[in-house]
């Protein structure tokens, strides 16, 4: 009896040990599955949180553009509402508004601003009149801009000519360009002979998908607009690469940027005092005022050079009497762990987004 009882006890212990081992395997497997599921769930939750925060920041930037006076180079926070007043020119820490508050600037040249209420969040506004218009028909300027992102001169000239042939109204082939026959042989849709309505539509021109990498196309989109109205370039908000491409002179572009950092350029005489008669702007008219369209970008990351998430949109003001006086459209969203922020660092880190005087007014 004792031996049988011992054997039975041994079987029971063996079964208990087997059950415990099986439960352990199940628990470990379940834990691993849950751990595997938690990572994408956490990523999804973080993405949703960042999207909400990004849209909140976009709304804050848009409110500044809607409620504060816009000068040639910046939104003048706390400035006078009447146009062409001294408060919309040079600003400094000592300039005081009529309400006694210090005037602040939100520059419209894509420089980044830190967001006080968010951890590692940055925002910028770019006046689209400070970007090269892809519909301007300026072969030299567009070719130089494409060359500035690392494309060979010959390829850059060909891409510029191909796009300008794509948007112009005639069927004449520019040097290095392409018209309907070339597209037919390549089995591509023929040129529309109409202006592009968004920068990325340039990818429909022959060569733009094959000769440019995805990153190079993104670099071009960041430096160009697709306005179908005025073909102007605001020298107060244009990036260096755009000024250099349009003027065809590196030193002149640097001089313009140094001058506008001191105070905004307000008249054509201010421009001609720097450029003289050496301007090269075949299809672009140099100007000193901001336009009606603004590109707002928000990014999250550890630093300005390592953004993990970026969203970009366009705020556009319509002409007087329009049914919709304000237009907003999302341009693109991207998670870019190795992406670089296109804006400039002011030296000691970015300034903070100023608060609207309209919100602070009694």
DAHU-V798210 format. One record per run of one state. SS is the DSSP state (~ for helix, > for strand, _ for the rest). FROM is the first residue (numbers start at 1). TO is the last residue. If there is no record, write none. Layout:
ss = (SS,SS)
from = (FROM,FROM)
to = (TO,TO)
//
This chain:
ss = (_,~,_,>,_,>,_,~,_,>,_,>,_,>,_,>,_,>,_,>,~,_,>,_,~,_,~,_,~,_,~,_,~,>,_,>,_,~,_,~,_,~,_,>,_,>,_,>,_,>,_,>,_,>,_,~,_)
from = (1,2,68,69,71,74,78,86,89,96,97,102,103,104,108,109,110,113,115,121,128,131,132,134,139,148,153,168,180,186,199,205,214,224,226,232,235,240,248,250,263,268,276,285,288,293,304,306,318,326,335,339,340,352,353,357,361)
to = (1,67,68,70,73,77,85,88,95,96,101,102,103,107,108,109,112,114,120,127,130,131,133,138,147,152,167,179,185,198,204,213,223,225,231,234,239,247,249,262,267,275,284,287,292,303,305,317,325,334,338,339,351,352,356,360,362)
//
